[in-house]
Amino acid sequence: MHIEQLTVRASSYKREGDLKDHLVIHNGQKPFSCQQCVRSFTRKGNLKKHIIVHFGERPFTCQQCENNLRHQGNLTSHMKIHTGEKSQRNYRKLMQVCNYKKPVLCPAGDMPFRCEPCGQRFILSSHLKRHQKWRSH
């Protein structure tokens, strides 16, 4: 980044702390480290989101198919499968989040394979088996 751009950008921050938080992105520092693994983050909020991965929490539930998701944003993207709305996110990422290989409009009755420990539902038995393989309930 050129010094002129940095000076202009610095003047747009009202608090010095906000500028310091932003500069961390440019200097490569990742001061927020996960105690469970080797990952580290530039922002505390990103670390908080990541920690959920280690504890298996999925507090956001789809009311249409009972799919449980880790983050509100994932639920928002997931709901687009039911509405048929195109996602702003990467198609591949959306399918990964929703455990589908292709988009499907499906009510809960069309998802007959249910993981008993967590309640997550799947269209295919192979998806349930994959889920059980990677999740230790």
N, C-alpha and C positions, 0 to 999 in steps of 0.2 A: 504494500500500500504506500502511495506517495505521501510525503510529509504534508502537502497541502490538503489532501483528502482527510488525513488524520486530524488536522487542526479544525477543519470544518465539522467533522463528525464529533470531535471532543466538545465543541461549543454547543452541540445540540442536546447534551445531557444536563439535566437540572442539578443532579447530585453527583458529587465526586465518586461515591460508591458505585453508582450505575456505570460510570465510565470505566472504573477499575474492573467491574464484572465483565464489561464488553471487551476490554483489552486482553483478558485471559484467553479469549478465542484466538486472537492473533499471535500471542506469544507461545502457544502450544501447551500451556499449563493445564493440568487436570487435577485440581486440588481435592476433589470429592471422590474418595475411593470406596469401593464396595468391600466390606469385611468378609464376605462369603466367597468372593472370587477375585480375579485379577483386574477386573474392569474399573476404569476411573472416568470421571466426567468433569466437564467445565462448569456445570451448574448443579446446585444442590437439588433442584426440582427433578432433574434428569436422574440423579442417583435414587431419589425416593421412588420414582416410577420403576426403575430397574429392580430394586430390592424385592418387589412383589414377585418377580420371577422365581426367587429362591424359596418362597413360602407357599407357592401354589394357590394363592388367593385369586379368586375370580369373582369379585363383588358385583359385576355388572351383568344382569341377566336379560336376555331377549325375551320379551313377553309373548312372542309368536312361536318360537321353537325351543325355548328354555336353554339356549346355548349360553354358557357362562364365559365372560370375557374379563380380561385383566384391567382394561382401561376404558374410560368413557368414550374416547375417540375410536377405539376398536368397535364398540357397540354401535356408534353412529355409522361407521363404515359397513358393519354387518347388516344393519337395517336396510341398506340399499339393495341387498339381495332380495328381500321380501317386497320392496316397492318397485323394483325394476329400474331404479334410478342409477345412472352411471356414476361411478365413484370418481372423485377428483384424485384419489390416491392411485398409486401404481396398481394395475390389475393383478399382477402376480402377488403382491403383498396382501391385497384384499382377499384373494382366494386362500392364502396361507392363514390369515387371521380366522377365516370362517371354516377352515377344515374341508373345503370343497375343491375339486379339481376343475369344475366348470360352474358358472352361475346357475342357480336353480331357484325358482319361486316355489317355496314349499311350506305348507302349514305344519305344525308340530306332528300331526298324524302321519305325515309322509317321512318322518324321521324315526323309524321304529327301533333303532339300535341305541340303547341308553347305557351310559356308564353309571353303575349303581353308586359308587362312592361320591361322585361329584355332580351327577345329574345331567351332564352334558350329553346331547343327542347327536346322532349321525345318520346320514342317508344310507351309507353302505356299512356292512359289517367290517370290511377291511379298514375303514376309517376308525371305527371303534377299536379294533385290534391295534392299529398304529398308536392311537391315543393311550391305550393301556400299556403298551410297550414303553412309551416315553414318560409316562406319569406313574409315579409309585404312590398309590393311594394307601 
